[in-house]
């Protein structure tokens, strides 16, 4: 048994790590010079920047991986204020209540919204609808105000998505299951202990790229700066991998693992599996930019006592929101400064994502000044742009997932985030499960 892993992001790295532990032969191919994919940390002068994920949820599988890599001592927990989350409403920030009971007693939602929350306990479950969007589900269960001021900013800020397009059963299938099992989402959450409670949010000392670096150092059969240019099959049905260097054209593989974005995997599949290639090519990746902005702390009037603030579309903002980076990780900026990480673009703000970097920086500064009471110019700004950011689990993902299931019968497994789930913990869990599946088939 030998496996070709195409792509060296967190999915490919994790799969290779666990295959190596299981004694399964593999080759990992990565077009870039550095492994890690979107796990990228940059040191820019006095600032430590994350150009991909800013922090992670500590799932059981991720904790196991950190333990295996001897990285548990490098875990950097967020500051205590990170438990506070803010939402823009009526032109100013309001702290979002942390639980459904708190929503009922706070002034964040109006009387009608609170009444809808109470009625959710007795509202009957609807028949299963695999085409229902997140927006449709939450509007049906909780009302429009919850969609506008809770769901919309969360989906836009975290997933770069539009709740009116993302499918419930693909994005949050557990919520659909709660309605069907308990007749009420809130009742189901209460009986399950709030779905296990909020996981710990963390980073690693020196940034999240530390995880990618540690995985890289453990792997023996990694091949960087070697983009895969094609796949063929031999007479025995095994796969041959063509690279830009051509070095592996005579090595055959029993399994090919796609740890690539769907748009990058599609052209490789097209000669052998044109229908699957078409499905993968249709996966939606909206553009997104991160604008990093630093100010003197004394020039910012807001307390910045939280993780950050998200912007509902109904408020007509420029950006999807900002993480208060220096509040949750104080070592990421000088002590007398504050650092914002502001997200521009995504499915709901595509036009903004395509603007020139200087125009984005200026617009972000204008919006930060308005909402945070800032009177001075930034001390420093930097922009990082993804032409294709986070895969969207909308109607197009259904055909891609079906294609992935069919490809698996042909020895091509899909482990990237468009299949596993967009979060790093999802990718780690799925890649580990895939390694176990491959090892079992080889036994």
PyMOL commands that set and color helices and strands:
alter all, ss='L'
color gray80, all
select helices_A, chain A and resi 10-21+60-68+72-74+80-83+100-105+111-119+134-142+144-159+168-171+173-182+185-191+209-218+262-269+274-281+297-299+313-315+325-328+330-332+350-353+357-372+395-408+417-420+424-442
alter helices_A, ss='H'
color red, helices_A
select strands_A, chain A and resi 2-6+25-29+41-44+47-50+56-57+75-77+85-89+92-95+201-204+222-223+228-233+239-243+252-253+255-258+288-296+308-311+321-324+337-345+380-386+412-414
alter strands_A, ss='S'
color yellow, strands_A
deselect
rebuild
show_as cartoon
